[in-house]
Amino acid sequence: MIDRENEQRQFLVERVQTGVRLEKRLLKVLKALADYHDMSLGDLLEGIVLHAFDGEAPFGPASRKRIHDLKKFYSLDLDSSASHRLTESKQRPGNKIASAKKK
């Protein structure tokens, strides 16, 4: 039986700004998914992490279909097997400008 009273309970939290770096196409998919669900990127990430901490899948079939479509649209060819194997390119676009100014 679902406890409706507990389901509606609100939690007072303190949020902090963070400087997390993410793979560019992954971030595009996450932002589009948050927009699709009419929520902020932060709220989406909190939900994903809380579900993962409980060992539960954060998305149902409709959302997984949307994620599949967004991954195709943004050419995101990574999946969970790429976890812990991502290597950042040596030169980021911001570095090119900085190195050009030094010359």
ROKE-572420 format. One record per atom (N, C-alpha, C, O): residue in three letters; x, y, z. Coordinates in steps of 0.001 Angstrom, whole numbers, plus 500000, padded with zeros to 6 digits. Layout:
N
ALAXYZ ...
END
This chain:
103
MET500829498820500000 MET500000500000500000 MET500876501247500000 MET501832501331500771 ILE500564502201499156 ILE501338503437499052 ILE500905504396500151 ILE499712504620500356 ASP501874504957500852 ASP501615505931501903 ASP501513507313501257 ASP502526507981501047 ARG500287507738500943 ARG500060509026500256 ARG500553510212501078 ARG501035511198500521 GLU500431510120502417 GLU500880511228503263 GLU502386511416503119 GLU502854512545502972 ASN503149510327503161 ASN504599510394503018 ASN504985510811501600 ASN505997511484501407 GLU504185510415500608 GLU504463510745499213 GLU504379512255498971 GLU505082512782498109 GLN503532512946499719 GLN503335514384499553 GLN504233515218500475 GLN504233516446500391 ARG504989514566501342 ARG505837515266502301 ARG506903516085501570 ARG507498515613500602 GLN507134517286502028 GLN508146518165501454 GLN509415518085502297 GLN509345517849503503 PHE510561518278501675 PHE511842518223502360 PHE512553519555502187 PHE512728520031501065 LEU512955520144503276 LEU513698521393503251 LEU515169521053502988 LEU515771520287503741 VAL515742521614501935 VAL517131521322501571 VAL517884522625501350 VAL517278523679501161 GLU519190522544501376 GLU520049523666501040 GLU520792523295499766 GLU521564522337499751 ARG520563524045498705 ARG521239523768497437 ARG522452524682497304 ARG522458525808497803 VAL523477524176496621 VAL524697524944496398 VAL524996524971494906 VAL524672524030494182 GLN525608526042494460 GLN526047526146493075 GLN527314525316492915 GLN528173525309493796 THR527427524619491792 THR528588523763491586 THR529152523977490189 THR528448524436489289 GLY530384523653490022 GLY531044523807488737 GLY531351522470488092 GLY532478522239487656 VAL530379521597488026 VAL530573520264487465 VAL530792520354485959 VAL530081521078485263 ARG531781519616485463 ARG532045519562484024 ARG531463518265483481 ARG531662517197484059 LEU530740518362482363 LEU530112517201481735 LEU530454517160480257 LEU530779518182479652 GLU530378515980479687 GLU530572515822478249 GLU529499516646477536 GLU528329516612477916 LYS529899517377476512 LYS529049518372475862 LYS527730517798475340 LYS526671518372475595 ARG527774516680474616 ARG526545516113474046 ARG525647515536475128 ARG524421515588475021 LEU526258514984476171 LEU525491514459477298 LEU524719515589477974 LEU523553515426478334 LEU525373516725478143 LEU524713517873478746 LEU523543518358477878 LEU522494518728478405 LYS523718518355476573 LYS522632518766475673 LYS521421517851475829 LYS520284518321475869 VAL521666516541475916 VAL520568515585476099 VAL519895515821477446 VAL518667515821477527 LEU520676516022478500 LEU520108516261479825 LEU519262517535479849 LEU518166517538480409 LYS519759518609479250 LYS518998519863479226 LYS517692519695478456 LYS516646520179478888 ALA517755519012477324 ALA516547518795476527 ALA515550517917477284 ALA514342518148477217 LEU516048516920477998 LEU515176516045478768 LEU514525516814479922 LEU513340516632480202 ALA515293517661480583 ALA514738518492481658 ALA513646519396481105 ALA512594519556481723 ASP513893519982479950 ASP512891520835479315 ASP511637520034478963 ASP510518520506479165 TYR511823518844478447 TYR510702517963478103 TYR509829517680479328 TYR508604517621479229 HIS510476517506480484 HIS509748517232481727 HIS509368518517482472 HIS508835518460483580 ASP509645519675481859 ASP509314520979482434 ASP509906521132483838 ASP509216521502484789 MET511207520834483936 MET511908520985485209 MET513297521535484940 MET513759521559483800 SER513952521973485993 SER515309522487485843 SER516292521327485677 SER516001520189486044 LEU517443521637485125 LEU518492520636484987 LEU518895520109486358 LEU519108518907486517 GLY519001520986487343 GLY519356520567488696 GLY518345519595489285 GLY518723518596489898 ASP517046519886489100 ASP516009518989489605 ASP516090517623488927 ASP515927516590489577 LEU516344517622487615 LEU516476516354486893 LEU517652515547487439 LEU517518514353487708 LEU518804516197487604 LEU519992515497488104 LEU519784514979489523 LEU520209513870489846 GLU519131515775490374 GLU518851515302491732 GLU517989514041491689 GLU518248513084492418 GLY516975514043490841 GLY516103512870490725 GLY516845511647490220 GLY516651510544490733 ILE517693511834489219 ILE518478510719488677 ILE519376510132489762 ILE519433508915489935 VAL520068510992490483 VAL521008510529491511 VAL520264509838492654 VAL520697508782493114 LEU519159510411493117 LEU518414509784494210 LEU517890508405493814 LEU517924507474494620 HIS517405508268492576 HIS516971506952492096 HIS518155505989492041 HIS518043504840492468 ALA519285506454491517 ALA520471505598491416 ALA520945505154492797 ALA521326503997492976 PHE520926506060493774 PHE521340505711495134 PHE520447504627495723 PHE520898503832496547 ASP519181504592495305 ASP518244503558495784 ASP518284502302494923 ASP517558501343495186 GLY519132502305493891 GLY519231501151493003 GLY518037501024492078 GLY517723499927491617 GLU517368502131491802 GLU516173502131490949 GLU516444502877489649 GLU517281503778489602 ALA515739502500488613 ALA515833503207487334 ALA515078504530487451 ALA513947504547487936 PRO515678505632487019 PRO515019506921487160 PRO513959507222486096 PRO513166508150486259 PHE513940506442485005 PHE513048506766483889 PHE512187505583483496 PHE512621504432483535 GLY510954505895483117 GLY510040504901482592 GLY510207504768481087 GLY511061505428480496 PRO509404503925480466 PRO509522503662479031 PRO509405504910478147 PRO510163505047477187 ALA508491505802478443 ALA508313507002477608 ALA509543507901477662 ALA509982508421476636 SER510094508083478850 SER511297508912478982 SER512499508252478328 SER513317508935477712 ARG512621506934478451 ARG513740506236477801 ARG513651506369476278 ARG514677506492475609 LYS512448506346475732 LYS512264506548474291 LYS512703507959473916 LYS513381508154472908 ARG512318508941474726 ARG512717510334474467 ARG514231510465474546 ARG514836511144473716 ILE514852509824475531 ILE516311509861475662 ILE516967509252474425 ILE517936509802473903 HIS516449508130473960 HIS516972507486472748 HIS516921508459471566 HIS517892508586470820 ASP515794509140471402 ASP515637510095470301 ASP516576511287470452 ASP517165511743469473 LEU516715511792471676 LEU517605512934471910 LEU519070512547471688 LEU519847513343471163 LYS519445511339472081 LYS520815510888471839 LYS521108510835470345 LYS522200511205469913 LYS520150510383469565 LYS520341510367468110 LYS520459511791467576 LYS521337512079466763 PHE519584512676468028 PHE519572514062467550 PHE520898514760467851 PHE521416515495467010 TYR521444514536469038 TYR522691515197469443 TYR523933514336469175 TYR525021514661469652 SER523784513264468433 SER524908512373468067 SER525658511870469297 SER526886511778469284 LEU524932511550470346 LEU525545511012471553 LEU525593509498471433 LEU524576508817471565 ASP526789508984471181 ASP526960507550470961 ASP527525506839472196 ASP527967505694472101 LEU527513507503473340 LEU528017506916474581 LEU526891506216475324 LEU525733506630475266 ASP527253505148476023 ASP526313504482476918 ASP527063504148478204 ASP528205504571478381 SER526442503404479091 SER527051503136480398 SER528391502397480287 SER529211502471481202 SER528618501693479187 SER529899500989479036 SER531065501968478877 SER532220501585479065 ALA530778503220478534 ALA531825504235478401 ALA532201504860479744 ALA533195505579479844 SER531405504582480771 SER531667505161482085 SER533080504833482556 SER533537503697482421 HIS533755505809483096 HIS535122505692483616 HIS536156505491482515 HIS537313505192482813 ARG535767505647481244 ARG536722505499480148 ARG536744506738479252 ARG537297506694478153 LEU536154507832479708 LEU536121509055478915 LEU537431509807479108 LEU537886510000480236 THR538021510223478020 THR539262510988478051 THR539017512318477381 THR538516512371476257 GLU539366513389478061 GLU539132514724477520 GLU540165515032476437 GLU541339514678476548 SER539690515704475386 SER540613516103474323 SER541659517043474905 SER541391517758475870 LYS542852517041474315 LYS543954517822474863 LYS543718519318474743 LYS544069520070475652 GLN543132519765473639 GLN542873521190473464 GLN541385521448473455 GLN540642520904472638 ARG540965522291474380 ARG539583522724474405 ARG539506524042473647 ARG540499524765473572 PRO538366524362473094 PRO538230525610472338 PRO538719526834473104 PRO539305527729472496 GLY538504526906474395 GLY538963528036475202 GLY540475528148475235 GLY541014529251475323 ASN541171527010475163 ASN542631527025475193 ASN543223527582473914 ASN544291528194473951 LYS542564527388472790 LYS543082527886471522 LYS543174529402471541 LYS544161529968471072 ILE542165530061472074 ILE542152531529472149 ILE543258532015473065 ILE543974532960472734 ALA543401531370474221 ALA544421531765475166 ALA545824531589474579 ALA546679532458474748 SER546065530465473886 SER547398530241473320 SER547665531186472151 SER548813531565471919 ALA546629531571471412 ALA546807532502470292 ALA547180533890470805 ALA547947534593470148 LYS546672534293471931 LYS546977535610472503 LYS548404535667473019 LYS548996536746473051 LYS548971534543473423 LYS550320534526473978 LYS551388534749472918 LYS552493535182473242 LYS551080534463471658 LYS552086534544470596 LYS552456535950470247 LYS553291536169469370 
END
